[in-house]
Amino acid sequence: MNYPNHNTEYLQAADRIGRRLCRDAVWAGSRCNWMGWSMEAMNGTWAPAWRALGSELYGGTAGVALFLARLWQITSDAVERSTLIGALNQALEGASGLDPLVKTGFYSGTSGIGYALIEAGTILEHEGMVQQGIEELISLRDVALDRRMVDVIAGSAGAIPVLLDIGERFGRDELIETARIHGNHLLTLAHKSEEGWSWDTMQVTGQKNLTGYSHGTAGIAHALLELHRATGEAPYLEAAREGLRYERTSFSPAHLNWPDFRKMDPSAADAPPVYMTAWCHGAPGIGMSRLRVRELLHQDPVVLEEVEFALKTTAAALAQPVGPGMGNYSLCHGSCGNAELMIMAADRLGRRDLRQPAETLGQIGLEHCSRTDQPWACGVQNAGETPGLLLGLAGIGYFYLRLYDSRAVPSVLVYPHSQN
């Protein structure tokens, strides 16, 4: 059950961010873009860089456009409408130049751009835009499969749910067939062990295969369950169950969390794993995906228990302060992303009390940033505000729209969204 909040201060906060984005857009004809911060590889290390946004959903113009489309659906503001269209035009312009390695991905590639076009076109009642989005998804059948690109961010696991959903919504069987091809790709690449099945998503020698939603087993298991729902084919169900078993083997009762197996320091071979609490790695993202898994695996009693663990860990993280040097508000690895688990769980489990940590965070943001025009702490380390969806202002605005009315504004962190 959904609980629309309709606290107008939340809508005002989102609209204030939307108007800033419109103000700061740089136009060239019918296209617009933004300057912003990103992390770039420089001299063998990662450093913040100030540059024009790309076209993708994660940090590019497609993500900004999606936020503005959801906002316009409520405000009907003419400037927000024209800016979101300009941002989508820019995304389309850049789509052909995407690195083929990441082109399949939902957050990094064509499937996310196609989704943004379809959602914005539906909101605007712009049939041509919807059809353009469908064509972008159809084009994925010509993208070569790559063993390195399997996760939710950049690979097959991200593309499968959107291909299935749009294929079913619009009667495009070729999209469902493309999803099946990607599912079979995942089956082929599964690493089978006594702990369960997992996938090498990072290609780092000596690193254990990751848990988690964005880059790990949780996201892949979810995608395979969606394929089983759509096709009824048993191998997808088996692989998904084995993926869940791998994560359950790794779960730490002491931390109420799943380890982040990334090797941050290659020289520290025997360093214990860290336990991150974010959408990308750790309990919040796993909890969000398990809410969907619960709907697909009705007879798995462990799933709801895992959701409860994730909720406890995430609520504790949300009690920590946010600000410069103390965390950030981003969707990817910040407090707004963590708060999404609380909103989603409150809606899907019918437990309104779970929203409270998200409401508290929303009030903190209003007090410290929105009402005072102070900078929002975004998700690029050692950098300032940035416009994008998963790391920046568009995502923070999206969080406030979710607080305002989670029925009208679906989550952007777990796909599909029809159950919200």
LUMRO-144453 format. One record per residue: residue in one letter; z, x, y of N, C-alpha, C, CB in turn. Coordinates in steps of 0.05 Angstrom, whole numbers, plus 5000, padded with zeros to 4 digits. Glycine has a CB too. Example, Ala and Ser with C-alpha at 12.3 -4.5 7.8 and 13.67 -1.06 7.14 Angstrom:
2
A515652644886515652464910515652644934518152264911
S514252574955514352734979515752585001511452824988
END
This chain:
420
M500050174976500050005000500050175025502449815000
N498450115045498250265069500050145091495350275079
Y501050325108502750235129501650325156505650345125
P499950165169498850245195501150275215496850035205
N501150495230503350545248502850415276503750845252
H500450465286499650355312501550435335499450055311
N502750675332504150795354502050905373506151015345
T501750785397499550865414499751145424499450675438
E502151265424502451545431500951725412505351635432
Y500851655387499251815368496351795374499751725339
L495351555380492551525387491951675413491751235390
Q493751665432493351805458493252115453495551745477
A494852215435494852505429492152575417497052575410
A491152415398488552475386486352455407487952275363
D486452255424484452215445484452445465484751955459
R486852545472487052765490485653015479490052835497
I486053065453484753285440481753235439485853325411
G480952985433478052925432476752965459477652645423
R478052885481476952925507476753225515478552775528
R478653375506478553665511476153785496481053805502
L475753705471473453805456470853725470473453695428
C470653485480468253395494467853565519468453095501
R470053615534469853775558468854055553472653785572
D469754175531469254455525466654505510471454575510
A465254295502462754325488460654465505461654055478
V459154645492456954785505454354665496457055095499
W452754565514450354405507447754565510450254155525
A445854505492443154615494441354385485442754875477
G440154235503438554005496440253795483436354095477
S439453715459440953495445443153605426438953335429
R443653865427445653985410447954095426444354215393
C450354095414452654225427454254385407454454025441
N455654585417457354755400459854835417455755015391
W461554985404464055075416464455375410466454915407
M465955505427466955775421469755745409467055955447
G470455915390473055895378473756145362473155655360
W476156155352477156375336476556345306480156415341
S475956565294475756565264476656845255472856505255
M477156865229477957115217475357245206480057085195
E474857495214472457635206473157905194470557675230
A471557985174471958255162470958465181470558275135
M472858645189472158865207473459125198473058795236
N471759325192472759585184474659575160474059725207
G473959405141475559395116478059225118476259655108
T478359075140480658895143479858645156482959035158
W481658445157481058195170482358195198482157955154
A480758095217481658085245480557845259480858345260
P482057725279480957495293478557575310483157375310
A476657395311474157435327473557175342471757525309
W472657205367471956985384468856955382472857025414
R467956725372465056685368464356395368464156815342
A461756335369460856065367461455955339457756045372
L462055695337462555565311460055565294463655285315
G460555565268458355515249457755215247459055635222
S456455145226455554865222457254705202452754855213
E459054845188460354725164462654535172461354935146
L463754405152466054225156468654365162466354045131
Y469054595148471654735150472254815179471654975132
G470554975191471155075217468855035237471755355216
G466754885229464354865245464054595259462054915228
T461654545268461054305284461054055268458454335298
A460454065242460653825225463453725224459653885197
G465453905223468253815222469153695249469954045215
V468353815271469053705297467753425300468053895320
A465253405291463853145293465252935277460953175284
L466153005253467552805236470052705250468252925209
F471652885262473952795277473152605300475553035288
L471152685315470352525338469252255329468252665354
A467952245306466951985295469251805288465252035270
R471351905275473651745268475051645294475651905250
L475151825314476451755339474851535353476752005357
W472251575355470451375368470651105355467551475368
Q471151095329471350845315473650675327471850885285
I475650805339477850665351477550635381480450815344
T476550845394476450845424473850735435476851125434
S471650755421468950685431468250835457468850385436
D469251075460468751235483465851345483470751465486
A464351305504461551385505461151685504460151275529
V462951835517462752135517463352245489464552255538
E465352135476465952225449463652165430468452085438
R462251935434459951865417457752065421459051585424
S457052125446454752305451455452585441454052315481
T457952665443458752935435458652965405461453015445
L459552755390459452775361456552795351460952545348
I454752645364451952655356450852935362450352445371
G451553045385450653315391451653525371451453395419
A454153485363455353675343453953655316458353615340
L453253405308451753375283448953485285451653075275
N447653455307445053575311445253885308443853505339
Q447354005319447754285316448354355286450154385333
A449854195273450454245244447854245228452454045233
L446154055233443654035219441854275225442153775226
E441854365250440354595258441154845242440554645288
G443854865238444855105224444955075194447555155234
A444554835183444854805154442854965138444454505147
S440454995148438355145133439055435132435655105146
G440655535150441355815151443955895137441455915179
L445155695123447655755109447155955087448855495097
D449156125082449056315060448756155034451556495060
P446656215018446356064993448756064975443956174977
L450456274977452756294960454756074965454156564964
V454955984990456955774997455655505003458655865021
K453055484999451655245008452554994993448755285004
T453355014968454154784952456754664962454454854923
G458554824972461354744977461754514997462754974987
F463854364993464554145010465454235038466653964997
Y467154425038468254525064466554745077471054615061
S464954885061463455105071460455055073463855345053
G459554835061456654815058455454545063455954905032
T453154505049451454275054452754005045448854305039
S454354015024455553755015457453645036456953794989
G458853825051460553735072459053635096462453945080
I456853775103455153685126453953415119452953895132
G452953385095451853125087453852905089450653145059
Y456352965079458452765081459052685110461052875067
A459252885128459752825156457552645168460053085172
L455152705161452852535171453052255161450252665163
I453752225135453851955123456151795135454151975093
E458451925138460851785149460351715178463351955146
A459351905194458851845223456651635226458052105237
G454551655209452451465211453351185203450151545193
T455151165184456250905176457850785199457950935151
I459550955212461250865234459450775258463151085243
L457450925264455650875287453550665280454351125296
E453350575255451250395246448450515252451550125260
H448250775245445850925250444550995223446451195267
E442750825214441650855187440251115183439750625182
G438851215204437451475201439351705196435851525226
M441651695209443651905204444651895176445951875225
V445151655166446151625138444051735119446651335131
Q441551665123439451765105439152065106436751625112
Q439452185130439352475133441552605117439552555162
G443952485117446152585101445552575072448652435107
I444452355062443752325034441652545027442652045028
E439752585044437652795039438953065037435552785060
E440953125053442253385052443553415024444353405074
L444853205014446053214988443953244966447752964983
I441753094968439653124948438553414947437352924955
S438553544970437553824971439154014954437353924999
L441553944947443254114931442154164903446054004929
R440453984893439254024866437654284865437653784858
D436754374889435054614890436654874894432954584911
V439254844897440955084902441755204875443555014919
A441255454871441855584845444855584840440755864845
L445555534815448355564807449255854808448855444779
D451755894815452756174817455556174805452756274846
R456156354788458756374774461056434794458656584752
R460356534817462456594837463256354853461556814855
M461556144853462055914871462855674855459555864888
V465455644848466355424832468555264844467255524805
D469755354866472155224876471554994895473955424890
V473654874906473354644924472054724951475954504929
I472954954962471955034988468955084988473455284997
A468055254969465355354971463655294947465455644975
G464655154926463055134902462954864889464255314882
S462454864863461854624848464154414850461354694820
A466654504849468854314849469054144874471454454844
G468154264896468054114921465753914923467954294944
A463453994911461053834913461253584894458653994906
I462453614871462353404850463353134860463953494826
P465753124872466752854880464952714901469552884891
V463952864921462252734941459552654929461852924965
L458452814912455952744899456252484883454952964880
L458452464868458952214853459451974871461452254835
D461052014891461751784908459251684923463951864928
I457751864935455451774950453251674931454252004967
G453051804908451051704888451751414880451051884864
E454251354875455051084867454850894890457951094856
R455650974914455550784937452750704945456950914961
F450850894942448150844951446150824929447251064970
G447050814904445250774881443351004878443750524885
R444251254882442551494879443351644854442751674904
D441951574832442651694806442151994806441051564784
E440352094823439852384823442252534833437352444840
L443852414850446252554859448352564836447452414883
I448552354821450352364798449452564777450552084785
E446852594774445852794755446453074765442852754751
T446153124791446853384803449853444799446153394832
A451553234802454353274797454853354768455953024804
R453453234749453753294721452953584716452053104704
I450753674729449953954726452154144735447354014742
H453354084757455554254766457954234748456354174795
G458454004736460653974717460154144693461053694709
N457754144683457154314659457354614666454254244649
H456654684691457054954701460055034699456054984730
L461754854707464654904705465554934676466254694719
L464554764659465254784631464455054619463954554614
T462155144626461155404616462955634625458355444625
L463955624650465455844661468455834656465055844691
A469455634642472355604637473355844620472955344623
H475555954629476956164614479056034597478156384633
K478756044571480455904552482556094541478855774530
S485156024544487356184534489556014523488456364557
E491556134513493855984502495255824524495756174488
E495055914549496355774571494755524580496655954594
G492255504571490555294580487955404590491955124602
W486455244605483855334616484155384646481655124610
S482755594655482755664683480055774691485055864690
W479755834717477155924727477556164746475655694741
D475756354743475856594761474456524786474656844746
T475856434806474656344831474456564852476156114842
M475856784849475956994870474557254862478857054877
Q474057294836472657534827474057784835469757534838
V476757794831478358024838479358144812480757954857
T478658394806479458524781482458534779478258804780
G483458444755486258464750487958234761487358714760
Q486658054775488157834787488057594768486957754814
K490357464764490557234747489056994760493457164741
N487856834744486356604756488356414771484956444733
L487356314793489056184813489855894805487756174839
T492255824812493055544813492255444841496055504807
G492755184846492355074873489854914876492255304893
Y489654774899487554584904484954714914488454374923
S485054854936482654934949481055144934483255034977
H482555344922481255564908481955574878481955824921
G483555384868484655414842484155194823487455464843
T485755184802485255004779485654714786487055084757
A487454654805488054374811485454234822490254354833
G484054364840481554244850479454214830480554414873
I479254414811477154394791477854174771476954664776
A480354154763481153944744480653664756484153974736
H481253634782480753384795477753314794481653394824
A476053504800473153454800472153374772471653704809
L473253504752472453444724473353164716473453644705
L475653084726476652814720474852604734479552774729
E473952664758472052474771469552444755471452574800
L468552664743466152654726466752484701465252934719
H469052524690469652354666469752064673472352444654
R470952004697471051724706468251604709472551694733
A466451764720463751674726461951664701462451844746
T462351844682460451864659461751784633459452144657
G464351794631465651744605465451964585464551494593
E464352204593463852424575466452584569461652604585
A467152604544469652724535470053014543469952694506
P468053184543468553464550469753504578465953624548
Y469053334597470253354623473153294623468753174643
L473953094607476753024605478353244591477052764589
E477253354570478653574556479053814575477053664531
A476953884590477254114608479254064630474554184620
A479253824640481253754661484053764650480653474672
R484553654627487253664615488153954611487353504589
E486254114601486954394597487554544623484754534581
G486054474644486654584670489454514680484554504690
L490154264676492854174684494954324667493153874680
R494354374642496254514625496654804635495354524596
Y494554934644494755204655496655204679491955304664
E496355014697498055004721500954944713497054794741
R501254774693504054704684505354944672503954474665
T503855104658504955354647505955544668502955494629
S504655534692505255724713507455614732502855774730
F508055354730509955234749512755374748510254934743
S513955414771516655534772518755324779516655764793
P520455244761522555044767524455154789524154984742
A524855414790526655534810525555494838527055824805
H522855504841521655474868520655194873519355664870
L520655024852519254754853516454794865520954554870
N515054984854512455054865510755204845512755214891
W508255224851506355374834505655634847503855194829
P505455854833505056114845502256154857505656334825
D502156314877499656404889499156674877499756404921
F497256694859496756934844494957134859495556874818
R494157074883492457264898493857534901491657154925
K492357754897493458024901493058104930491958224882
M495158054946495058124974494958424979497357994989
D496358564962496458864964495658984938499358954972
P493159074935492159184910493859414899489259274912
S495159554917496759794908499359704895497359974932
A500259454899502759354887502059204862504359184907
A501459354841500459224817502459044803499659434797
D505059104805507058954791508658764810508959134777
A507558714834509058544853509158264842507658554881
P511458124845511657854836509957664853514657754836
P509157444842507457254858509057134881506257034840
V507657064902508856914924508556614918507656994951
Y510056454933509856164930509256044957512556054918
M506756004962505855894988506155584988502855974993
T506655475011506955185013504955085033509855105022
A502555015023500354935041498354765025498955175053
W496454645039494354505026492654695009492554355047
C492054925020490255115006491555234982489355325025
H494055304983495455434960498255314959495555744963
G499055224935501755134932502154834930503455234954
A504654754932505454474926504054254941508354454930
P503554284968502354054982499553984972502154125012
G497854174969495154114959495154024931493354354962
I496754144914497054054886498053774885498854244870
G500053714902501153444902499153234910503553424921
M497453304930495353114939493353064916493853224963
S492553274903490653234881491953084858489553504871
R494553124853495852984831496052684837498653104826
L496252614862496252324869493652194859496552274899
R491452334862488852234852488752254822486552384865
V489752474810489852504781491452274769491052774774
R493552194782495251974771493651724768497651924790
E491751674786490051444785487951464763488651394811
L487251714755485251764735486351804707483551994743
L488851894705490251934680492751764679491052244676
H492351514672494451314674496751374654493451044670
Q496151514633498151544612499251834610496951474585
D499151974632500252244633502952234648498252454646
P505252224635507752184649508652424666509952134628
V507452654662508252894676507152894705507353144662
V504952754710503652764736505452664758501052594735
L506752444754508552344775510952524779509552054768
E511852654758514052844761513053084779514952954733
E510653174774509553384790509253304820506753474779
V508453054824508352954852511052964865507252664852
E513152884850515852894862516753174868517852764842
F516053364851516753644858515253734883515953834834
A512753664885511153744908512253614934508253664905
L513153364932514253234955516753374965514852934949
K518553444946521053584954520453844968522853624929
T518654004956518054264967516754234995516254424948
T514854044997513454005022515253905044511153815018
A517053715037518953615057520753835068520653385045
A521554015050523254245059521654425078524154405035
A519054475072517454635090517054505117514754685077
L516754245117516354105142518854105160515553815137
A521154165148523654175164523754435180526054155146
Q521954625174521954885189520554855216520655105172
P521355015236520154985263517255075263521655155283
V515754965282512955025285512555135314511154775280
G510855345316510355455342509555745340512755425361
P509055885362508156165361510156335344507956285389
G509156465324510756625306512456475287512556795323
M512156205286513856045268512155835253515955895285
G509755905246508055715232506055585251509655505218
N504455405241502355285258501954995249499755445256
Y500254855265499754575260497154525243499454435287
S495854725234493154685222493354515196491854945216
L491054415188490754265163490754445139488354085163
C489554685141489154855118491754975108487155075125
H493155115126495655245118497755215139495155545113
G497854975151499854915171501254655166498554905198
S502854575185504654335181503154075179506654325203
C500954045194499453795193498253745165497153785214
G497353965153496353945126498553875106495054195117
N500853995109503153925092503953635096505454115098
A503953545121504753265127502853065114504853225157
E500453145110498452965097499452875070495753095095
L500753055055501852965029503852735032503253205014
M505452755052507552545057506252275064509452625078
I504152285081502752045089501351925064500652105111
M499952095050498351995027500251885005496752225015
A502452025000504251924979505651664988506452134973
A506351635013507451385023505551155019508251415053
D503051205024501050995021500550924991498451075034
R500151134975499251084948501551014929497851334937
L503951094936506251024919507750784930508151254917
G507050684954508350454966511150524975508350234947
R511650764984514350854992514250945022515351094974
R514850765039514550815067516351045077515150565083
D518651085064520551285073519351565071523051275056
L517351605054516151865052514651955077514251875028
R513951765094512551835119514351975139511451585131
Q516951965136518752055157518352345165521652015149
P518052535146517552815155514952845171517452995131
A512952685164510452695180510852575208508152545165
E512352355209512952235235514552425253514551965231
T516452565241518052765256516352985267520252875238
L514553085250512653295259510953185282510853395236
G509952935279508352825301509852805327507452545293
Q512352735326513952715350514452995362516652585344
I514853195345515253475355512753565370515853665332
G510353505358507953585371507453445398505553525353
L508253185399508053035424509753165445508852745420
E512253235438514153345457513453625467516953345445
H512553795448512154075455509354135464512854245431
C507453975457504654045464503153825478503154115438
S503053585467501353375478502253285505501253145459
R504753215508505753115534505853325556508452985531
T506053575547506453795566503953965570508653975557
D501853905555499354065557499754355549498154045584
Q501654415532502054685522500154725498505054725513
P499454975493497555035471498654955444496855335471
W496854855427497554795399497355055383495754575387
A499355115366499155335348497155275326501955405336
C494955415326492855365306492955565283490055375320
G491055545265491355685239490055965237490255525219
V488956075259487856345258490056535267485356375276
Q490956705250493256875255492657065279493957045230
N494657095296494457275319492257195339493957555310
A491756935340489656835359490656575371486956795344
G489156465389489956225404488655975392489156245432
E488455775409487255515400484355555392487455305423
T483555395373480755395363479955115357480355585338
P477355045360476554755358476454635331473954725371
G476054795309475154685284477154495270474654905266
L476154385247477654175233479954285216475654025215
L479454475199481554565181483454775193480354695156
L482654905214484355105227485155035255482955375227
G484054825267484454795296484854515306482154905309
L484054475330484654235346483553985333483654265374
A481153985323479953745310481753655287477153805301
G482853845272484553765250487253655259485054005232
I488353765281490853665292490353385302491953845314
G488153345316487453075325487152885301484953075341
Y485952975280485552815256488252725244483952965234
F490152915244492852855235494052625251494753105237
Y493752635277494852415294493452155289494652495324
L490852155283489451915276490551805249486451955273
R491251975231492351895205495151765210492652125186
L496751885228499351775235498951495248500851955253
Y496851475264496451225278495650995259494251255299
D493851055241492950845222491650975198491050645236
S493151015177492051145153490350965137494351255136
R490250705143488350525130485450565141489250235133
A485250585167482650605180481550895179482850515209
V483351095177482451375178483151505151483851525202
P481251545134481851665107482451965109479451625088
S483952065090484552345088481952515087486352405064
V482152745099479852935097480553165078479153035125
L482853155065483753375049483553345019486553435055
V483153095010482553044981480452834980485152964965
Y478352884965476052694963476052594934473352824971
P475552334929474652124947477051984961473051914932
H476451814980478551704997478751404994477951775025
S477251284976477150994975479850864968475050904955
Q481651024956484250904948486250904970485351054924
N485651024993487551025016487950755028486551215037
END
